[in-house]
Amino acid sequence: MAVEGVRPELILDEDPWQSGLGRGGYAHVRVWRVEVGQVVVVLSGRGAEYHPETLLPLLRAEYPDDTVEFFFHRPMDWTALGYYAELTSNDDGTVTVTHIAGDALAARLGPSLYATEDPDDHSAGYGGA
């Protein structure tokens, strides 16, 4: 249950880092507290696409007292279109990727989603479909 009048608060905006010895591109982690006991984690960048089945449990462990939802943002560049997706951990350890509209996530997280978006994202601001 959301607290009326309270907007999601960006509680972590890590500096992007090169993953996989720089071969996979950068990865960027942002976390919002959307209500008491619930956080939303957004992973961005090509480097964050690799090994989500390893990364999600590590990030979930950072917030042991919270319900954690995961999303992914693939910024658009000259090689591929950008998109947003919801990430769901399955019982067998795999991760299901479900594409969503960036605007749907922005409606939940507020203007800080786009304000902290990766500077090399060449999409039109809405984050793709």
Backbone hydrogen bonds, N-H to C=O, Kabsch-Sander energy under -0.5 kcal/mol:
donor,donor_aa,acceptor,acceptor_aa,energy
4,E,2,A,-0.5
6,V,3,V,-2.0
7,R,5,G,-0.5
9,E,33,R,-2.4
10,L,8,P,-0.5
11,I,9,E,-0.6
11,I,31,V,-2.7
12,L,31,V,-1.6
14,E,29,V,-2.2
17,W,27,A,-2.4
19,S,25,G,-2.2
22,G,19,S,-1.0
23,R,20,G,-1.8
24,G,19,S,-1.2
27,A,17,W,-2.6
28,H,44,S,-2.0
30,R,42,V,-2.1
31,V,12,L,-2.4
32,W,40,V,-2.7
33,R,9,E,-3.0
34,V,32,W,-0.8
34,V,38,Q,-1.5
35,E,38,Q,-1.4
38,Q,35,E,-2.2
39,V,67,T,-2.6
40,V,32,W,-2.6
41,V,69,E,-3.2
42,V,30,R,-3.1
43,L,41,V,-0.5
43,L,71,F,-2.7
44,S,28,H,-2.8
45,G,73,H,-1.8
47,G,26,Y,-2.7
48,A,26,Y,-0.7
48,A,45,G,-1.1
49,E,46,R,-1.2
50,Y,47,G,-0.6
54,T,51,H,-1.4
55,L,51,H,-1.9
56,L,52,P,-2.7
58,L,54,T,-1.0
59,L,55,L,-2.3
60,R,56,L,-2.8
61,A,57,P,-1.9
62,E,58,L,-0.6
62,E,59,L,-0.8
63,Y,60,R,-1.5
66,D,63,Y,-1.7
67,T,37,G,-3.0
69,E,39,V,-2.1
70,F,87,L,-0.7
71,F,41,V,-2.5
72,F,85,A,-3.0
73,H,43,L,-2.9
74,R,83,Y,-3.1
77,D,80,A,-2.3
80,A,77,D,-0.5
83,Y,74,R,-1.7
84,Y,100,I,-0.8
85,A,72,F,-2.2
86,E,98,T,-3.0
87,L,70,F,-2.5
88,T,96,T,-2.3
90,N,94,T,-3.0
93,G,90,N,-2.0
96,T,88,T,-2.9
98,T,86,E,-2.4
98,T,96,T,-0.6
99,H,97,V,-0.5
100,I,84,Y,-2.2
102,G,128,G,-1.8
104,A,101,A,-0.8
105,L,101,A,-1.2
106,A,102,G,-2.5
107,A,103,D,-2.1
108,R,104,A,-1.0
109,L,105,L,-2.5
110,G,106,A,-2.5
113,L,110,G,-1.8
115,A,111,P,-2.2
116,T,112,S,-1.5
117,E,114,Y,-1.1
121,D,118,D,-1.9
122,H,76,M,-2.1
122,H,120,D,-0.6
